[in-house]
Amino acid sequence: MMAHKNKEGQCLTLIRIMSFKEGFKAGLNWAVRLFGSLIVIGAGSTLAFAGGVQTMHPVEVTDSAEDLVGAADSSTEGTILSQQLEERPYSRTGEVLESIPGMEISQHSGEGKANQYYLRGFNLDHGTDFQTTVCGAPVNMPSHAHGQGYSDLNFMIPEIVSGIQYHKGSYFAEQGDFSAAGSANIMCANVLEHSIAKVEEGTDGFQRYLLASSPAFLGGHLLYALEMSHSDGPWVHPDNYNKYNGLVRYSRTMGENQYSLTFQGYHGEWNSTDQVALRAIGEGLIPLFGSLDPTDGGHSYRYGTTGEWQRTSGEVTTKADAYIISYGLDLW
């Protein structure tokens, strides 16, 4: 409010209209004060008082516990530890690879197929140009009806993974033919911190059962894991994806030598709601999650044996792997 006299000496009271800039500034200050008050209310025990002024306790931010300076040739390679993997939720097995910066995992046409992989915004289809090994055995298929480099990780059990060594970019020729976009070496644990028994249930008919342990055996450890799971998905014609998984791994350390022998078996079968024409949904022929052909589906299996030997002497590490793998996929 403000007042002044006119030419005749009459006192007039005028209402001062704030400019848009001033009004915006006043509103912003009010919002900041309100938001600050909400933070104070929500912070609760995190607040402290120093000289009558409210302050928050310090938050310490650290980098990775794995120091790769001098060990890694590039910032595009790194190691992901088991603790980091344990802190992530997984809706499907292949999402273990999403712990790699810039890696995305999706799925289409049934959960039993290999995932769709994306790295740094590039679509790698079902594994083409991204080389993957699990427990010392390669996953990519050199020749496959559904595309060269097909990488099916449905046989992997996330709780058994002890870490991931990854490389991104076409800088590492030793990684092999499928590593143009990158590679991941998924390592399996030799010993579990404790035995595992899980019963999980969720939406869309999801069920999962897991039993795993690693008792001492013949001077080493015998790790075993048994997994069964079921999922229907959101589809009108349920996926009815049934997965049966098993792993037995014997490992032993003798001086500078480490030995391991792994047996693995997987079987999966599912229905598939495949791609449909947009007009089929727009015209009401089928609902959003409907299917034009309920006979689509598939089944797959993978059975393998892998032997690993590693010797570390000073700064030199020598490693050798041998494996036999049988894999099959039927799609219709």
WOGIRA-V655639 format. One record per backbone hydrogen bond with DSSP energy under -1.0 kcal/mol. CO is the residue of the C=O (numbers start at 0). NH is the residue of the N-H. Records with the same first field share a line. If there is no record, write none. Layout:
CO->NH / NH
This chain:
1->13
3->11
5->8
9->5
11->3
13->1
18->22
19->23
20->24
21->25
22->26
23->27
24->28
25->29
26->30
27->31
28->32
29->33
30->34
31->35
32->36
33->37
34->38
35->39
36->40
37->41
38->42
39->43
42->45
43->46
45->56
47->54
49->52
52->49
54->47
67->70 / 71
73->76
75->167
77->165
79->163
80->84
81->85
84->87
91->94
92->95
93->96
94->97
95->98
96->99
99->102
101->119
103->117
105->115
115->105
116->123
117->103
118->121
121->118
123->126 / 127
124->116
125->150
126->129
128->180
130->183
131->138
132->185
133->136
136->133
140->148
143->146
146->149
149->140
152->155
156->159
157->160
159->188
162->186
163->79
164->184
165->77
166->182
168->170
171->174
172->175
175->178
180->168
181->130
182->166
183->132
184->164
185->134
186->161
195->211
197->209
199->207
202->205
203->231 / 232
205->201
206->229
207->199
208->227
209->197
210->225
211->195
212->223
214->221
216->219
219->216
220->250
222->248
223->212
224->246
225->210
226->244
227->208
228->242
229->206
230->240
231->238
238->270
240->230
241->268
242->228
243->266
244->226
245->264
246->224
247->262
248->222
249->260
250->220
251->258
253->256
255->311
256->253
257->309
258->251
259->307
260->249
261->305
262->247
263->303
264->245
265->301
266->243
267->299
268->241
269->297
276->279
277->281
278->282
279->284 / 285
280->283
286->289
288->235
292->295
295->271
296->331
297->269
298->329
299->267
300->327
301->265
302->325
303->263
304->323
305->261
306->321
307->259
308->319
309->257
310->317
312->315
315->312
317->310
319->308
321->306
323->304
325->302
327->300
329->298
